[in-house]
Amino acid sequence: MLDALNWPGFADLSLAGLLFLCGAAFLAGAVDAIVGGGGLIQLPAMLLLLPGGEVIR
């Protein structure tokens, strides 16, 4: 059975990295709801932890 961090979609992401991405997603959503442009937070966070990663399989 696969647990959450061994699911193939997470690649080699650690728990700390996953928590960082969740925090960045929350912050990006808040910024997007208030002024727009939350992708300016989320995209660099994802590229920092998952460089060259596949977006869709």
PDB file with one MODEL, atoms N, CA, C and O in Angstrom:
MODEL        1
ATOM      1  N   MET A   1       0.845  -1.186   0.000  1.00  0.00           N
ATOM      2  CA  MET A   1       0.000   0.000   0.000  1.00  0.00           C
ATOM      3  C   MET A   1       0.884   1.241   0.000  1.00  0.00           C
ATOM      4  O   MET A   1       1.925   1.272   0.656  1.00  0.00           O
ATOM      5  N   LEU A   2       0.473   2.234  -0.721  1.00  0.00           N
ATOM      6  CA  LEU A   2       1.226   3.483  -0.812  1.00  0.00           C
ATOM      7  C   LEU A   2       0.761   4.459   0.257  1.00  0.00           C
ATOM      8  O   LEU A   2      -0.434   4.728   0.375  1.00  0.00           O
ATOM      9  N   ASP A   3       1.696   4.992   1.037  1.00  0.00           N
ATOM     10  CA  ASP A   3       1.316   6.069   1.937  1.00  0.00           C
ATOM     11  C   ASP A   3       1.470   7.388   1.185  1.00  0.00           C
ATOM     12  O   ASP A   3       1.862   7.403   0.018  1.00  0.00           O
ATOM     13  N   ALA A   4       1.162   8.480   1.851  1.00  0.00           N
ATOM     14  CA  ALA A   4       1.081   9.777   1.161  1.00  0.00           C
ATOM     15  C   ALA A   4       2.387  10.192   0.492  1.00  0.00           C
ATOM     16  O   ALA A   4       2.355  10.705  -0.626  1.00  0.00           O
ATOM     17  N   LEU A   5       3.537   9.988   1.139  1.00  0.00           N
ATOM     18  CA  LEU A   5       4.790  10.467   0.567  1.00  0.00           C
ATOM     19  C   LEU A   5       5.402   9.488  -0.427  1.00  0.00           C
ATOM     20  O   LEU A   5       6.354   9.850  -1.119  1.00  0.00           O
ATOM     21  N   ASN A   6       4.895   8.270  -0.521  1.00  0.00           N
ATOM     22  CA  ASN A   6       5.404   7.315  -1.502  1.00  0.00           C
ATOM     23  C   ASN A   6       4.547   7.277  -2.759  1.00  0.00           C
ATOM     24  O   ASN A   6       4.799   6.470  -3.654  1.00  0.00           O
ATOM     25  N   TRP A   7       3.548   8.130  -2.838  1.00  0.00           N
ATOM     26  CA  TRP A   7       2.709   8.198  -4.026  1.00  0.00           C
ATOM     27  C   TRP A   7       3.564   8.722  -5.176  1.00  0.00           C
ATOM     28  O   TRP A   7       4.333   9.662  -4.972  1.00  0.00           O
ATOM     29  N   PRO A   8       3.461   8.158  -6.364  1.00  0.00           N
ATOM     30  CA  PRO A   8       4.347   8.542  -7.479  1.00  0.00           C
ATOM     31  C   PRO A   8       4.301  10.022  -7.855  1.00  0.00           C
ATOM     32  O   PRO A   8       5.261  10.521  -8.442  1.00  0.00           O
ATOM     33  N   GLY A   9       3.251  10.725  -7.547  1.00  0.00           N
ATOM     34  CA  GLY A   9       3.145  12.134  -7.916  1.00  0.00           C
ATOM     35  C   GLY A   9       4.036  13.061  -7.117  1.00  0.00           C
ATOM     36  O   GLY A   9       4.236  14.208  -7.518  1.00  0.00           O
ATOM     37  N   PHE A  10       4.584  12.596  -5.984  1.00  0.00           N
ATOM     38  CA  PHE A  10       5.415  13.453  -5.146  1.00  0.00           C
ATOM     39  C   PHE A  10       6.892  13.372  -5.481  1.00  0.00           C
ATOM     40  O   PHE A  10       7.687  14.102  -4.887  1.00  0.00           O
ATOM     41  N   ALA A  11       7.288  12.517  -6.403  1.00  0.00           N
ATOM     42  CA  ALA A  11       8.692  12.354  -6.801  1.00  0.00           C
ATOM     43  C   ALA A  11       9.545  12.084  -5.576  1.00  0.00           C
ATOM     44  O   ALA A  11       9.228  11.179  -4.803  1.00  0.00           O
ATOM     45  N   ASP A  12      10.612  12.833  -5.374  1.00  0.00           N
ATOM     46  CA  ASP A  12      11.487  12.653  -4.211  1.00  0.00           C
ATOM     47  C   ASP A  12      11.307  13.783  -3.207  1.00  0.00           C
ATOM     48  O   ASP A  12      12.275  14.205  -2.574  1.00  0.00           O
ATOM     49  N   LEU A  13      10.110  14.268  -3.056  1.00  0.00           N
ATOM     50  CA  LEU A  13       9.831  15.400  -2.186  1.00  0.00           C
ATOM     51  C   LEU A  13       9.765  14.953  -0.734  1.00  0.00           C
ATOM     52  O   LEU A  13       9.089  13.976  -0.412  1.00  0.00           O
ATOM     53  N   SER A  14      10.466  15.666   0.144  1.00  0.00           N
ATOM     54  CA  SER A  14      10.439  15.338   1.571  1.00  0.00           C
ATOM     55  C   SER A  14       9.186  15.928   2.210  1.00  0.00           C
ATOM     56  O   SER A  14       8.453  16.699   1.590  1.00  0.00           O
ATOM     57  N   LEU A  15       8.961  15.547   3.454  1.00  0.00           N
ATOM     58  CA  LEU A  15       7.809  16.083   4.179  1.00  0.00           C
ATOM     59  C   LEU A  15       7.956  17.590   4.365  1.00  0.00           C
ATOM     60  O   LEU A  15       6.976  18.324   4.238  1.00  0.00           O
ATOM     61  N   ALA A  16       9.165  18.060   4.663  1.00  0.00           N
ATOM     62  CA  ALA A  16       9.390  19.502   4.817  1.00  0.00           C
ATOM     63  C   ALA A  16       9.116  20.244   3.508  1.00  0.00           C
ATOM     64  O   ALA A  16       8.543  21.333   3.518  1.00  0.00           O
ATOM     65  N   GLY A  17       9.523  19.657   2.392  1.00  0.00           N
ATOM     66  CA  GLY A  17       9.248  20.275   1.097  1.00  0.00           C
ATOM     67  C   GLY A  17       7.771  20.331   0.794  1.00  0.00           C
ATOM     68  O   GLY A  17       7.273  21.321   0.258  1.00  0.00           O
ATOM     69  N   LEU A  18       7.062  19.255   1.142  1.00  0.00           N
ATOM     70  CA  LEU A  18       5.619  19.220   0.924  1.00  0.00           C
ATOM     71  C   LEU A  18       4.924  20.276   1.776  1.00  0.00           C
ATOM     72  O   LEU A  18       4.014  20.957   1.304  1.00  0.00           O
ATOM     73  N   LEU A  19       5.352  20.412   3.031  1.00  0.00           N
ATOM     74  CA  LEU A  19       4.767  21.433   3.902  1.00  0.00           C
ATOM     75  C   LEU A  19       5.081  22.842   3.394  1.00  0.00           C
ATOM     76  O   LEU A  19       4.240  23.736   3.487  1.00  0.00           O
ATOM     77  N   PHE A  20       6.295  23.043   2.852  1.00  0.00           N
ATOM     78  CA  PHE A  20       6.646  24.333   2.269  1.00  0.00           C
ATOM     79  C   PHE A  20       5.731  24.667   1.094  1.00  0.00           C
ATOM     80  O   PHE A  20       5.247  25.792   0.975  1.00  0.00           O
ATOM     81  N   LEU A  21       5.498  23.679   0.226  1.00  0.00           N
ATOM     82  CA  LEU A  21       4.620  23.915  -0.927  1.00  0.00           C
ATOM     83  C   LEU A  21       3.183  24.184  -0.488  1.00  0.00           C
ATOM     84  O   LEU A  21       2.494  24.999  -1.102  1.00  0.00           O
ATOM     85  N   CYS A  22       2.727  23.514   0.558  1.00  0.00           N
ATOM     86  CA  CYS A  22       1.374  23.773   1.069  1.00  0.00           C
ATOM     87  C   CYS A  22       1.267  25.190   1.619  1.00  0.00           C
ATOM     88  O   CYS A  22       0.269  25.875   1.392  1.00  0.00           O
ATOM     89  N   GLY A  23       2.295  25.628   2.343  1.00  0.00           N
ATOM     90  CA  GLY A  23       2.305  27.003   2.852  1.00  0.00           C
ATOM     91  C   GLY A  23       2.354  28.023   1.733  1.00  0.00           C
ATOM     92  O   GLY A  23       1.674  29.047   1.790  1.00  0.00           O
ATOM     93  N   ALA A  24       3.161  27.747   0.711  1.00  0.00           N
ATOM     94  CA  ALA A  24       3.245  28.654  -0.434  1.00  0.00           C
ATOM     95  C   ALA A  24       1.915  28.705  -1.177  1.00  0.00           C
ATOM     96  O   ALA A  24       1.507  29.766  -1.649  1.00  0.00           O
ATOM     97  N   ALA A  25       1.238  27.566  -1.283  1.00  0.00           N
ATOM     98  CA  ALA A  25      -0.061  27.539  -1.957  1.00  0.00           C
ATOM     99  C   ALA A  25      -1.097  28.345  -1.171  1.00  0.00           C
ATOM    100  O   ALA A  25      -1.905  29.068  -1.753  1.00  0.00           O
ATOM    101  N   PHE A  26      -1.064  28.212   0.152  1.00  0.00           N
ATOM    102  CA  PHE A  26      -1.991  28.983   0.983  1.00  0.00           C
ATOM    103  C   PHE A  26      -1.721  30.486   0.846  1.00  0.00           C
ATOM    104  O   PHE A  26      -2.656  31.272   0.684  1.00  0.00           O
ATOM    105  N   LEU A  27      -0.460  30.882   0.908  1.00  0.00           N
ATOM    106  CA  LEU A  27      -0.092  32.287   0.762  1.00  0.00           C
ATOM    107  C   LEU A  27      -0.458  32.808  -0.630  1.00  0.00           C
ATOM    108  O   LEU A  27      -0.960  33.923  -0.771  1.00  0.00           O
ATOM    109  N   ALA A  28      -0.203  31.992  -1.657  1.00  0.00           N
ATOM    110  CA  ALA A  28      -0.539  32.395  -3.025  1.00  0.00           C
ATOM    111  C   ALA A  28      -2.047  32.565  -3.182  1.00  0.00           C
ATOM    112  O   ALA A  28      -2.497  33.485  -3.864  1.00  0.00           O
ATOM    113  N   GLY A  29      -2.818  31.699  -2.565  1.00  0.00           N
ATOM    114  CA  GLY A  29      -4.272  31.828  -2.634  1.00  0.00           C
ATOM    115  C   GLY A  29      -4.769  33.087  -1.950  1.00  0.00           C
ATOM    116  O   GLY A  29      -5.674  33.759  -2.447  1.00  0.00           O
ATOM    117  N   ALA A  30      -4.168  33.408  -0.797  1.00  0.00           N
ATOM    118  CA  ALA A  30      -4.567  34.630  -0.096  1.00  0.00           C
ATOM    119  C   ALA A  30      -4.207  35.875  -0.908  1.00  0.00           C
ATOM    120  O   ALA A  30      -5.010  36.802  -1.021  1.00  0.00           O
ATOM    121  N   VAL A  31      -3.007  35.890  -1.467  1.00  0.00           N
ATOM    122  CA  VAL A  31      -2.586  37.033  -2.293  1.00  0.00           C
ATOM    123  C   VAL A  31      -3.477  37.136  -3.525  1.00  0.00           C
ATOM    124  O   VAL A  31      -3.875  38.234  -3.914  1.00  0.00           O
ATOM    125  N   ASP A  32      -3.790  36.000  -4.138  1.00  0.00           N
ATOM    126  CA  ASP A  32      -4.627  35.999  -5.340  1.00  0.00           C
ATOM    127  C   ASP A  32      -6.031  36.506  -5.030  1.00  0.00           C
ATOM    128  O   ASP A  32      -6.623  37.219  -5.840  1.00  0.00           O
ATOM    129  N   ALA A  33      -6.562  36.151  -3.878  1.00  0.00           N
ATOM    130  CA  ALA A  33      -7.904  36.594  -3.514  1.00  0.00           C
ATOM    131  C   ALA A  33      -7.950  38.093  -3.234  1.00  0.00           C
ATOM    132  O   ALA A  33      -8.967  38.740  -3.485  1.00  0.00           O
ATOM    133  N   ILE A  34      -6.866  38.640  -2.722  1.00  0.00           N
ATOM    134  CA  ILE A  34      -6.873  40.058  -2.358  1.00  0.00           C
ATOM    135  C   ILE A  34      -6.511  40.948  -3.540  1.00  0.00           C
ATOM    136  O   ILE A  34      -7.257  41.870  -3.870  1.00  0.00           O
ATOM    137  N   VAL A  35      -5.380  40.685  -4.177  1.00  0.00           N
ATOM    138  CA  VAL A  35      -4.917  41.587  -5.239  1.00  0.00           C
ATOM    139  C   VAL A  35      -4.628  40.900  -6.560  1.00  0.00           C
ATOM    140  O   VAL A  35      -4.376  41.574  -7.558  1.00  0.00           O
ATOM    141  N   GLY A  36      -4.659  39.585  -6.592  1.00  0.00           N
ATOM    142  CA  GLY A  36      -4.325  38.859  -7.818  1.00  0.00           C
ATOM    143  C   GLY A  36      -2.835  38.616  -7.908  1.00  0.00           C
ATOM    144  O   GLY A  36      -2.049  39.262  -7.215  1.00  0.00           O
ATOM    145  N   GLY A  37      -2.451  37.692  -8.753  1.00  0.00           N
ATOM    146  CA  GLY A  37      -1.038  37.417  -8.954  1.00  0.00           C
ATOM    147  C   GLY A  37      -0.448  36.410  -7.993  1.00  0.00           C
ATOM    148  O   GLY A  37       0.757  36.445  -7.740  1.00  0.00           O
ATOM    149  N   GLY A  38      -1.246  35.522  -7.453  1.00  0.00           N
ATOM    150  CA  GLY A  38      -0.736  34.498  -6.546  1.00  0.00           C
ATOM    151  C   GLY A  38       0.214  33.528  -7.213  1.00  0.00           C
ATOM    152  O   GLY A  38       1.016  32.881  -6.538  1.00  0.00           O
ATOM    153  N   GLY A  39       0.137  33.418  -8.523  1.00  0.00           N
ATOM    154  CA  GLY A  39       1.056  32.558  -9.265  1.00  0.00           C
ATOM    155  C   GLY A  39       2.493  33.037  -9.184  1.00  0.00           C
ATOM    156  O   GLY A  39       3.423  32.259  -9.398  1.00  0.00           O
ATOM    157  N   LEU A  40       2.683  34.324  -8.873  1.00  0.00           N
ATOM    158  CA  LEU A  40       4.027  34.863  -8.712  1.00  0.00           C
ATOM    159  C   LEU A  40       4.691  34.331  -7.444  1.00  0.00           C
ATOM    160  O   LEU A  40       5.905  34.456  -7.284  1.00  0.00           O
ATOM    161  N   ILE A  41       3.914  33.745  -6.552  1.00  0.00           N
ATOM    162  CA  ILE A  41       4.451  33.094  -5.351  1.00  0.00           C
ATOM    163  C   ILE A  41       4.553  31.595  -5.574  1.00  0.00           C
ATOM    164  O   ILE A  41       5.571  30.984  -5.250  1.00  0.00           O
ATOM    165  N   GLN A  42       3.504  31.002  -6.124  1.00  0.00           N
ATOM    166  CA  GLN A  42       3.443  29.549  -6.246  1.00  0.00           C
ATOM    167  C   GLN A  42       4.424  28.991  -7.280  1.00  0.00           C
ATOM    168  O   GLN A  42       5.074  27.978  -7.023  1.00  0.00           O
ATOM    169  N   LEU A  43       4.539  29.620  -8.417  1.00  0.00           N
ATOM    170  CA  LEU A  43       5.418  29.099  -9.464  1.00  0.00           C
ATOM    171  C   LEU A  43       6.892  29.054  -9.042  1.00  0.00           C
ATOM    172  O   LEU A  43       7.534  28.021  -9.234  1.00  0.00           O
ATOM    173  N   PRO A  44       7.454  30.125  -8.478  1.00  0.00           N
ATOM    174  CA  PRO A  44       8.845  30.011  -8.028  1.00  0.00           C
ATOM    175  C   PRO A  44       9.042  28.976  -6.917  1.00  0.00           C
ATOM    176  O   PRO A  44      10.085  28.324  -6.859  1.00  0.00           O
ATOM    177  N   ALA A  45       8.056  28.822  -6.041  1.00  0.00           N
ATOM    178  CA  ALA A  45       8.165  27.814  -4.975  1.00  0.00           C
ATOM    179  C   ALA A  45       8.220  26.413  -5.569  1.00  0.00           C
ATOM    180  O   ALA A  45       9.009  25.577  -5.129  1.00  0.00           O
ATOM    181  N   MET A  46       7.385  26.160  -6.565  1.00  0.00           N
ATOM    182  CA  MET A  46       7.390  24.843  -7.196  1.00  0.00           C
ATOM    183  C   MET A  46       8.671  24.605  -7.983  1.00  0.00           C
ATOM    184  O   MET A  46       9.213  23.500  -7.967  1.00  0.00           O
ATOM    185  N   LEU A  47       9.157  25.630  -8.668  1.00  0.00           N
ATOM    186  CA  LEU A  47      10.401  25.476  -9.428  1.00  0.00           C
ATOM    187  C   LEU A  47      11.612  25.321  -8.513  1.00  0.00           C
ATOM    188  O   LEU A  47      12.605  24.700  -8.892  1.00  0.00           O
ATOM    189  N   LEU A  48      11.531  25.877  -7.324  1.00  0.00           N
ATOM    190  CA  LEU A  48      12.617  25.750  -6.357  1.00  0.00           C
ATOM    191  C   LEU A  48      12.738  24.303  -5.860  1.00  0.00           C
ATOM    192  O   LEU A  48      13.844  23.779  -5.730  1.00  0.00           O
ATOM    193  N   LEU A  49      11.601  23.667  -5.586  1.00  0.00           N
ATOM    194  CA  LEU A  49      11.626  22.315  -5.024  1.00  0.00           C
ATOM    195  C   LEU A  49      11.529  21.218  -6.076  1.00  0.00           C
ATOM    196  O   LEU A  49      11.996  20.103  -5.844  1.00  0.00           O
ATOM    197  N   LEU A  50      10.942  21.507  -7.209  1.00  0.00           N
ATOM    198  CA  LEU A  50      10.744  20.496  -8.256  1.00  0.00           C
ATOM    199  C   LEU A  50      11.272  21.005  -9.585  1.00  0.00           C
ATOM    200  O   LEU A  50      10.494  21.131 -10.531  1.00  0.00           O
ATOM    201  N   PRO A  51      12.555  21.302  -9.698  1.00  0.00           N
ATOM    202  CA  PRO A  51      13.069  21.820 -10.979  1.00  0.00           C
ATOM    203  C   PRO A  51      13.001  20.756 -12.069  1.00  0.00           C
ATOM    204  O   PRO A  51      13.423  19.618 -11.868  1.00  0.00           O
ATOM    205  N   GLY A  52      12.478  21.131 -13.195  1.00  0.00           N
ATOM    206  CA  GLY A  52      12.387  20.199 -14.313  1.00  0.00           C
ATOM    207  C   GLY A  52      11.339  19.112 -14.138  1.00  0.00           C
ATOM    208  O   GLY A  52      11.302  18.151 -14.906  1.00  0.00           O
ATOM    209  N   GLY A  53      10.495  19.259 -13.139  1.00  0.00           N
ATOM    210  CA  GLY A  53       9.469  18.241 -12.901  1.00  0.00           C
ATOM    211  C   GLY A  53       8.364  18.297 -13.943  1.00  0.00           C
ATOM    212  O   GLY A  53       8.124  19.335 -14.561  1.00  0.00           O
ATOM    213  N   GLU A  54       7.707  17.184 -14.124  1.00  0.00           N
ATOM    214  CA  GLU A  54       6.594  17.116 -15.069  1.00  0.00           C
ATOM    215  C   GLU A  54       5.358  17.711 -14.423  1.00  0.00           C
ATOM    216  O   GLU A  54       5.074  17.446 -13.255  1.00  0.00           O
ATOM    217  N   VAL A  55       4.628  18.509 -15.171  1.00  0.00           N
ATOM    218  CA  VAL A  55       3.402  19.107 -14.655  1.00  0.00           C
ATOM    219  C   VAL A  55       2.272  18.093 -14.750  1.00  0.00           C
ATOM    220  O   VAL A  55       1.512  17.925 -13.797  1.00  0.00           O
ATOM    221  N   ILE A  56       2.152  17.421 -15.878  1.00  0.00           N
ATOM    222  CA  ILE A  56       1.092  16.433 -16.099  1.00  0.00           C
ATOM    223  C   ILE A  56       1.716  15.181 -16.666  1.00  0.00           C
ATOM    224  O   ILE A  56       2.565  15.252 -17.554  1.00  0.00           O
ATOM    225  N   ARG A  57       1.306  14.043 -16.165  1.00  0.00           N
ATOM    226  CA  ARG A  57       1.813  12.770 -16.700  1.00  0.00           C
ATOM    227  C   ARG A  57       0.830  12.190 -17.663  1.00  0.00           C
ATOM    228  O   ARG A  57       1.071  11.120 -18.222  1.00  0.00           O
TER     229      ARG A  57
ENDMDL
END
